């Protein structure tokens, strides 16, 4: 069953994010209180699969949820196979719409400096919030 592993936020852009007990995903904002909130509508929320983080850790690293600056760390769902426009219900109310798969890597990001590569450019997924709602670790993800 697809679930949220962690809800992550940061005070500054370009840094690792730290887990929250509960986060509010808000339409036209993203994750309330996150450094990226209120930014580009197409990329309000970032998602990365725990399985993707596991690939990097399999090469001898020790990355954890939030280290890649993703807002939602997921498990049990192949995010990069979802077509743009796919809607996901996260938790009881929140609905996201996939808007972008991958991104241009920031030159000199902390992950690249540590590992010489980063998975976000190919395996990070971005979404906008269609319906607001609270999300927590262990919340179910449903493809609508």
Secondary structure as GFF3:
##gff-version 3
##sequence-region A 1 144
A	DSSP	beta_strand	3	9	.	.	.	ID=ss1
A	DSSP	beta_strand	18	20	.	.	.	ID=ss2
A	DSSP	beta_strand	23	26	.	.	.	ID=ss3
A	DSSP	beta_strand	30	31	.	.	.	ID=ss4
A	DSSP	three_ten_helix	41	43	.	.	.	ID=ss5
A	DSSP	beta_strand	45	49	.	.	.	ID=ss6
A	DSSP	alpha_helix	50	57	.	.	.	ID=ss7
A	DSSP	beta_strand	72	75	.	.	.	ID=ss8
A	DSSP	three_ten_helix	79	81	.	.	.	ID=ss9
A	DSSP	beta_strand	87	90	.	.	.	ID=ss10
A	DSSP	beta_strand	94	101	.	.	.	ID=ss11
A	DSSP	alpha_helix	110	115	.	.	.	ID=ss12
A	DSSP	alpha_helix	120	123	.	.	.	ID=ss13
A	DSSP	beta_strand	125	131	.	.	.	ID=ss14
A	DSSP	beta_strand	133	135	.	.	.	ID=ss15
A	DSSP	beta_strand	141	143	.	.	.	ID=ss16
###
